[in-house]
Amino acid sequence: MSPQTLRSFRHLEGHHVSVSLCDGSRLDDCELVSTGRGVAATLWLHDGQDDRMVKAAEVIDLWEIV
């Protein structure tokens, strides 16, 4: 997923999301802290215990948990 596409998810910052990664794994029910600013091509996720930084190139899909 391109950094520009990730920025389109900025409205989900502060919401709980799931993320599908190119290695076949998923990160479920994480808070989307940030979709990156400027040249940062990363997602900042918090899973309740740990913070995770995920490169935009590793993301296949992202959706809000309802």
VMD Tcl script that builds the backbone (N, CA, C; Angstrom):
set m [mol new atoms 198]
animate dup $m
set s [atomselect $m all]
$s set {name element resname resid chain x y z} {
  {N N MET 1 A 0.860 -1.170 0.000}
  {CA C MET 1 A 0.000 0.000 0.000}
  {C C MET 1 A 0.904 1.231 0.000}
  {N N SER 2 A 0.579 2.174 -0.821}
  {CA C SER 2 A 1.409 3.370 -0.932}
  {C C SER 2 A 1.174 4.305 0.256}
  {N N PRO 3 A 2.157 5.137 0.582}
  {CA C PRO 3 A 1.969 6.123 1.659}
  {C C PRO 3 A 0.773 7.033 1.416}
  {N N GLN 4 A 0.525 7.361 0.145}
  {CA C GLN 4 A -0.623 8.217 -0.180}
  {C C GLN 4 A -1.933 7.504 0.162}
  {N N THR 5 A -2.021 6.220 -0.129}
  {CA C THR 5 A -3.222 5.443 0.197}
  {C C THR 5 A -3.400 5.378 1.709}
  {N N LEU 6 A -2.301 5.167 2.430}
  {CA C LEU 6 A -2.394 5.133 3.894}
  {C C LEU 6 A -2.921 6.439 4.447}
  {N N ARG 7 A -2.505 7.555 3.867}
  {CA C ARG 7 A -2.988 8.852 4.343}
  {C C ARG 7 A -4.497 8.988 4.160}
  {N N SER 8 A -5.054 8.247 3.213}
  {CA C SER 8 A -6.501 8.302 3.023}
  {C C SER 8 A -7.244 7.676 4.198}
  {N N PHE 9 A -6.537 6.927 5.041}
  {CA C PHE 9 A -7.130 6.321 6.230}
  {C C PHE 9 A -6.956 7.195 7.475}
  {N N ARG 10 A -6.476 8.397 7.305}
  {CA C ARG 10 A -6.214 9.295 8.434}
  {C C ARG 10 A -7.461 9.511 9.297}
  {N N HIS 11 A -8.645 9.472 8.684}
  {CA C HIS 11 A -9.885 9.679 9.437}
  {C C HIS 11 A -10.138 8.546 10.443}
  {N N LEU 12 A -9.394 7.436 10.312}
  {CA C LEU 12 A -9.547 6.320 11.251}
  {C C LEU 12 A -8.576 6.396 12.433}
  {N N GLU 13 A -7.724 7.408 12.458}
  {CA C GLU 13 A -6.812 7.555 13.597}
  {C C GLU 13 A -7.627 7.689 14.878}
  {N N GLY 14 A -7.237 6.920 15.899}
  {CA C GLY 14 A -7.962 6.902 17.160}
  {C C GLY 14 A -9.032 5.822 17.214}
  {N N HIS 15 A -9.269 5.154 16.082}
  {CA C HIS 15 A -10.260 4.082 16.003}
  {C C HIS 15 A -9.561 2.723 16.056}
  {N N HIS 16 A -10.355 1.698 16.317}
  {CA C HIS 16 A -9.815 0.339 16.308}
  {C C HIS 16 A -9.935 -0.232 14.905}
  {N N VAL 17 A -8.832 -0.820 14.433}
  {CA C VAL 17 A -8.752 -1.340 13.077}
  {C C VAL 17 A -8.117 -2.730 13.080}
  {N N SER 18 A -8.262 -3.414 11.964}
  {CA C SER 18 A -7.501 -4.623 11.675}
  {C C SER 18 A -6.685 -4.345 10.425}
  {N N VAL 19 A -5.519 -4.973 10.358}
  {CA C VAL 19 A -4.602 -4.742 9.251}
  {C C VAL 19 A -4.162 -6.091 8.693}
  {N N SER 20 A -4.243 -6.237 7.389}
  {CA C SER 20 A -3.767 -7.431 6.703}
  {C C SER 20 A -2.390 -7.115 6.121}
  {N N LEU 21 A -1.416 -8.002 6.375}
  {CA C LEU 21 A -0.041 -7.763 5.937}
  {C C LEU 21 A 0.348 -8.701 4.797}
  {N N CYS 22 A 1.333 -8.292 4.025}
  {CA C CYS 22 A 1.736 -9.046 2.836}
  {C C CYS 22 A 2.328 -10.418 3.166}
  {N N ASP 23 A 2.752 -10.660 4.399}
  {CA C ASP 23 A 3.274 -11.985 4.762}
  {C C ASP 23 A 2.153 -12.958 5.139}
  {N N GLY 24 A 0.898 -12.514 5.007}
  {CA C GLY 24 A -0.244 -13.367 5.306}
  {C C GLY 24 A -0.780 -13.219 6.713}
  {N N SER 25 A -0.097 -12.459 7.558}
  {CA C SER 25 A -0.548 -12.277 8.935}
  {C C SER 25 A -1.510 -11.093 9.028}
  {N N ARG 26 A -2.184 -11.022 10.171}
  {CA C ARG 26 A -3.106 -9.915 10.437}
  {C C ARG 26 A -2.855 -9.381 11.832}
  {N N LEU 27 A -3.097 -8.104 11.973}
  {CA C LEU 27 A -3.090 -7.457 13.280}
  {C C LEU 27 A -4.530 -7.041 13.539}
  {N N ASP 28 A -5.174 -7.699 14.492}
  {CA C ASP 28 A -6.584 -7.458 14.749}
  {C C ASP 28 A -6.804 -6.599 15.978}
  {N N ASP 29 A -7.826 -5.760 15.903}
  {CA C ASP 29 A -8.285 -4.931 17.011}
  {C C ASP 29 A -7.159 -4.103 17.632}
  {N N CYS 30 A -6.493 -3.332 16.788}
  {CA C CYS 30 A -5.450 -2.403 17.228}
  {C C CYS 30 A -5.974 -0.981 17.098}
  {N N GLU 31 A -5.498 -0.100 17.946}
  {CA C GLU 31 A -5.821 1.313 17.776}
  {C C GLU 31 A -4.865 1.890 16.749}
  {N N LEU 32 A -5.420 2.564 15.746}
  {CA C LEU 32 A -4.603 3.250 14.755}
  {C C LEU 32 A -4.215 4.602 15.338}
  {N N VAL 33 A -2.968 4.726 15.756}
  {CA C VAL 33 A -2.493 5.959 16.378}
  {C C VAL 33 A -2.164 6.997 15.312}
  {N N SER 34 A -1.463 6.564 14.245}
  {CA C SER 34 A -1.056 7.509 13.206}
  {C C SER 34 A -0.835 6.779 11.884}
  {N N THR 35 A -1.158 7.448 10.794}
  {CA C THR 35 A -0.880 6.914 9.460}
  {C C THR 35 A 0.383 7.524 8.870}
  {N N GLY 36 A 1.140 8.206 9.684}
  {CA C GLY 36 A 2.391 8.791 9.218}
  {C C GLY 36 A 2.208 10.205 8.716}
  {N N ARG 37 A 3.213 10.985 8.871}
  {CA C ARG 37 A 3.211 12.378 8.411}
  {C C ARG 37 A 4.477 12.618 7.602}
  {N N GLY 38 A 4.390 13.481 6.646}
  {CA C GLY 38 A 5.559 13.818 5.842}
  {C C GLY 38 A 6.080 12.601 5.100}
  {N N VAL 39 A 7.356 12.316 5.265}
  {CA C VAL 39 A 7.973 11.194 4.555}
  {C C VAL 39 A 7.839 9.872 5.306}
  {N N ALA 40 A 7.244 9.883 6.493}
  {CA C ALA 40 A 7.076 8.644 7.261}
  {C C ALA 40 A 6.037 7.752 6.586}
  {N N ALA 41 A 6.488 6.638 6.048}
  {CA C ALA 41 A 5.598 5.708 5.353}
  {C C ALA 41 A 5.281 4.525 6.259}
  {N N THR 42 A 4.740 4.855 7.443}
  {CA C THR 42 A 4.456 3.812 8.419}
  {C C THR 42 A 3.103 4.032 9.075}
  {N N LEU 43 A 2.561 2.925 9.596}
  {CA C LEU 43 A 1.400 2.971 10.472}
  {C C LEU 43 A 1.905 2.808 11.896}
  {N N TRP 44 A 1.361 3.575 12.798}
  {CA C TRP 44 A 1.650 3.412 14.214}
  {C C TRP 44 A 0.407 2.799 14.827}
  {N N LEU 45 A 0.547 1.585 15.346}
  {CA C LEU 45 A -0.564 0.845 15.924}
  {C C LEU 45 A -0.281 0.549 17.389}
  {N N HIS 46 A -1.336 0.497 18.184}
  {CA C HIS 46 A -1.215 0.107 19.587}
  {C C HIS 46 A -2.186 -1.039 19.826}
  {N N ASP 47 A -1.670 -2.175 20.327}
  {CA C ASP 47 A -2.509 -3.361 20.494}
  {C C ASP 47 A -2.995 -3.576 21.924}
  {N N GLY 48 A -2.915 -2.551 22.757}
  {CA C GLY 48 A -3.354 -2.671 24.137}
  {C C GLY 48 A -2.187 -2.849 25.092}
  {N N GLN 49 A -1.080 -3.389 24.591}
  {CA C GLN 49 A 0.111 -3.572 25.413}
  {C C GLN 49 A 1.348 -2.937 24.778}
  {N N ASP 50 A 1.474 -3.094 23.486}
  {CA C ASP 50 A 2.680 -2.645 22.788}
  {C C ASP 50 A 2.343 -1.718 21.635}
  {N N ASP 51 A 3.302 -0.861 21.301}
  {CA C ASP 51 A 3.219 -0.038 20.100}
  {C C ASP 51 A 3.926 -0.789 18.979}
  {N N ARG 52 A 3.370 -0.697 17.776}
  {CA C ARG 52 A 3.977 -1.332 16.612}
  {C C ARG 52 A 4.046 -0.326 15.481}
  {N N MET 53 A 5.162 -0.325 14.795}
  {CA C MET 53 A 5.328 0.487 13.598}
  {C C MET 53 A 5.351 -0.484 12.418}
  {N N VAL 54 A 4.467 -0.264 11.456}
  {CA C VAL 54 A 4.349 -1.152 10.299}
  {C C VAL 54 A 4.608 -0.337 9.044}
  {N N LYS 55 A 5.513 -0.810 8.207}
  {CA C LYS 55 A 5.817 -0.111 6.954}
  {C C LYS 55 A 4.634 -0.179 6.002}
  {N N ALA 56 A 4.409 0.901 5.296}
  {CA C ALA 56 A 3.297 0.976 4.334}
  {C C ALA 56 A 3.401 -0.124 3.288}
  {N N ALA 57 A 4.604 -0.463 2.884}
  {CA C ALA 57 A 4.809 -1.485 1.861}
  {C C ALA 57 A 4.359 -2.863 2.325}
  {N N GLU 58 A 4.221 -3.068 3.630}
  {CA C GLU 58 A 3.819 -4.370 4.169}
  {C C GLU 58 A 2.302 -4.503 4.300}
  {N N VAL 59 A 1.566 -3.403 4.126}
  {CA C VAL 59 A 0.119 -3.396 4.348}
  {C C VAL 59 A -0.626 -3.709 3.051}
  {N N ILE 60 A -1.507 -4.699 3.126}
  {CA C ILE 60 A -2.370 -5.039 1.987}
  {C C ILE 60 A -3.722 -4.366 2.139}
  {N N ASP 61 A -4.286 -4.419 3.355}
  {CA C ASP 61 A -5.609 -3.859 3.576}
  {C C ASP 61 A -5.718 -3.377 5.020}
  {N N LEU 62 A -6.623 -2.447 5.242}
  {CA C LEU 62 A -6.873 -1.886 6.561}
  {C C LEU 62 A -8.362 -1.590 6.653}
  {N N TRP 63 A -8.998 -1.987 7.759}
  {CA C TRP 63 A -10.421 -1.719 7.913}
  {C C TRP 63 A -10.763 -1.468 9.373}
  {N N GLU 64 A -11.828 -0.702 9.564}
  {CA C GLU 64 A -12.269 -0.355 10.916}
  {C C GLU 64 A -13.048 -1.506 11.528}
  {N N ILE 65 A -12.821 -1.730 12.828}
  {CA C ILE 65 A -13.573 -2.728 13.588}
  {C C ILE 65 A -14.835 -2.030 14.087}
  {N N VAL 66 A -15.987 -2.621 13.805}
  {CA C VAL 66 A -17.258 -2.047 14.261}
  {C C VAL 66 A -17.900 -2.908 15.309}
}
mol reanalyze $m
mol bondsrecalc $m
mol representation Tube
mol addrep $m
